[in-house]
Amino acid sequence: MSVHNPDIKRVTTHVIQELKNRGEKITALTAYDFSMAKVVDAAGVELILVGDSASNVMAGHETTLPITLDQMIYHASSVVRAVKRALVVVDLPFGSYQGNSSEALRSAIRIMKESGAHAVKLEGGVEIKESVTRILSAGVPVMGHLGLTPQSIYKFGTYTVRAKEEAEARKLIEDAQMLQEIGCFSVVLEKIPAALTKQVSQNLSIPTIGIGAGPDADGQILVLHDLLGITKEFKPRFLRRYADLNGIMNEAIAHYVDDVKTRSFPNESEAY
């Protein structure tokens, strides 16, 4: 059923740009470990984000704030070892870039050198301009992230839709333009009105990747565990579940427990 282009041997930032230029939608998903990344890559997704959402999905934290740079490098290394085709982008975690552009550069270089990833992603607009510029000047590709920026959750106090008010929408448009001008190859737009996504995507020459931002972004991204129905509690309007792996896995494990208890596993042919 996959419709990915087999002619693209390796997705680069240039390929992502070409997809936008041709009007072809870009597909992106998160991955945090070797086994899942292998599956996602083989299915034809163009961009894999090693998201700081690993803090929630893999470690059970309430927010993305607790995950460390070392932990992000661990997850990114696992993903890179699996991926043959997709572009691998890694989130710089909270506290590793915000206050100091030298620290931002050190963090980005560590991710690139120690994980083998292809690009990094930072949340924010004009507030982080210096950090983004410094990272770009070292030759590291940068993806921006505007709208709902989960690392700033305590500032916003809520995960509701951003940029509904005119002032915030205007700032988002200006920030997106600025990120393009300084050299970002793409920008994620999270949980903003669909009309604003359309406007930003049409005004930018670089690709936009939406999550909860309507159909007019140049590409879409979801958290893998949400798409597969492994996580059950998270039910935002923008999420489409493509499977109920939680139910399938639960049933399989319960079956295993039952077989062991009733001594039907292992049977004679499963023993040496």
N, C-alpha and C positions, 0 to 999 in steps of 0.2 A: 504493500500500500504506500510505501515511502515515495515521495516525489522529489527527493533531493537530486541535485545535478551531479552525476558521477564523474563529470569532467573536471570538477573542482577537486584537485588532489589535496590541497591544503587551504583552508580559509584564512585569509590575512585581513588586516584592516583595509587594504586596497580592495579586496573582494567584497567586503561589507559595503564599501562606498559604491562599487559597481552595481550591486543589487539595488541600492536606492536609485542610482542614475537610470536603471532600466525599469524602475517601478515595480520590482519584484520584492515581495515581503520577506523580511529577515526573521528567522526563528531562533529563539534563545531560551535556554532553560538553566536552572542551577544544577550543580552536582558538587558533592563534597568528598566522595570516596572513589576508589579505583573501580569497583564492580559496577556501580551505577553509572559512572562517567563513561565506561566502555559501552554500555547499552545505549545511552543518550547519543554518543558520538556515532555509533553504528546506524542509528535511526535517521541520521541526516540533519540534525540540528546544526546551524552554522556557528552559533556562539554559545559557549558554556561559561556561565558565571559561577565562580567559586565565591558565593555570597557570604557576607557576615551573618546572614540568616542561619548559618551553621550553628550560631549561638543558640537559636531557638530550636531548630530541627534536630540537630545532632547532640546538643548538650542540655537541652531542656530549660534554658534561661528564658525569662519573661521578655527580655529585650535583646537587642544586638550589642549592647554596650560592653558586656563582660569579656567577649572573645579577644584574645591577645594576638599580637603580630606572629608570635611563634606558632600558635594554634592555626592561624590562617595559612602559614607557610606549610605546615603539616598537611592540611586539607588540600592545598593547591598542588603540592608535590604528588599526592596520591592521584589526583585527577589528571595531571599532566602525563603521568606514566601510562594512563589508559588511552589517552586521546591520540588518534591518528589524523583527524581531519579538521575538527572544529577549532575556532579561535578561542583560547582560554584567557578569560579576564578575571582578575582577582580583586576583591574589595580590600582597600586599606582600612583596617579596623579603627574604631573610635579611639582617639588619643594618639594616633600614630602620625598625624599630619596637620591637625587643625591650627595649632598655635605657633608653629615654627617651620619655616620652609626647608631648613637644613635637615630637620628630623624627618620631614615628609620625603625628602630625597633619599635619605638613608633607608627609610622604610620601604620605599618603592624599589630601590636597588636590591635590598635583601630579598624581597619577593621574587624579583626577576632572576637573580643569581641562584638562590637556594631552591626555588620551585621549578624554574624553567618555563614559567607562564609567559604569555605574549603581551599582556597589557594590564594596567591597574584601573580601578574605578574609585572616584572620590565623590562624596556628597557635598553639595553646596555650590553657591555662585560666587559673587564678588568677594565674599569673606575668605575664600580659599584661593583666590587668583594667584597669589605669590607662590603658594605651594605647587599648584598645577604648572605654572610657568617653569619653576625650578626642575620639576620632574621631567617635563617635556624637553627642557634644554639638555638633559642627559640622554635623550633619545628613547625615552620610555613612552610608549603610546598611552594616552589617558582617555578614559571614558568618563563623562560627567554624569551627574544624577541630581535632578531637580524635582520640585513638587513635594510630596511627602518624603522626608528624609529621616528614616527611622532612628539614625544616630542622634537626632535632635528631639527625640520623643518627649523628653522632660521639659523642653522649651515650649513645644506645642501643647503638651498635656493630653493629646488625643491622636488617634490614628484616622480621623475623619478626612474627607476630601480637602485638598489644599487649593489655594489660588482661585477661590470662588469670588472673592472681593476684587475690585478693580486694581487697587494698589498692589496687591500681592501678584495678580496676574501680570501686571506691567513689569514688576521686578523679575518675574520668571522669564518673560520674553527677553528682557535686557540681559539677564544672566546667561540664557541660552546663546544669545548672539555673542556675548563676551567669551564664553567657553569655545565657541567655534573660531572666533578671531584669534585666540591665543594658541589654537592648534589641537584641540580635542578631536578625536576621530568619530565620536558618537556621543549621544546623551540619552540617559534613561529618564523618562517622564513617569512619575509614579502618582497615581490617585489624584488626577486633576480633571477638570471638566473636558469632555470630548471635543468641544468647540475650540478650546484653548490648545489642545494637542494638535488639532488640524492646522490652526494658525501657525504654531511654532514649527511644525513639520514642513509646511509649505514655505516658510521664510528661511529655513536653514538649508544649506547645501549638504551638511553632514547628516547621517541617519539618526532618527529618533527611535528609541525602543520603549514601548509603552507597557505599563502594568497597571490595570485599573484606570486606563487613560483613553478608552474608546478605540474605535477601529482605524483611525487615521494616522497613527504613528507608522513609521516605516517598518517596524517590526514589533514583535510581542515577546514578553518573557513571563514565565510563571515559576514558582518554586516547585521543583520536581515532586516532592513528597505530597504537595497539595494536589497537583494534577493527577497523580496516581492514586489518590484516595488513601494514602498511608496515614496522613493526619486527618482527624475527624472534627476537631473542635473549631478549626478556622473555616468560616463560611462567608467570606465577603461576596458581594454581588458580582464582582468581576471574575470570580474563580469558576472555571468549568472543570469538573472532575471527569477524567477520561477512563477511570477504572476504580474499582473498589478493592484495592489490594489489602486494605485493612481486614476486610471480611474474608478474603481468600487466604491470607496468611494465618488469620486466627483459626479458621476451619482446618487448615493443614496441620497446624501445631496441636490443636485439640485431638485430631485424628492420630497423630504420633503418640501423644500422651496415652490415649486409649489403647493403642496397639501395644505399647510397652507394658501397661498395667495388666492387659489381658494375655500377655506373653505371646502375642502373635508376631511381634517384632523383637529381635530378628528371627526369621525362620531358618530352616535347614539350608536353603540355597544362599542365604545371606551370611552364613558362617564359613569359616575356613577349616 
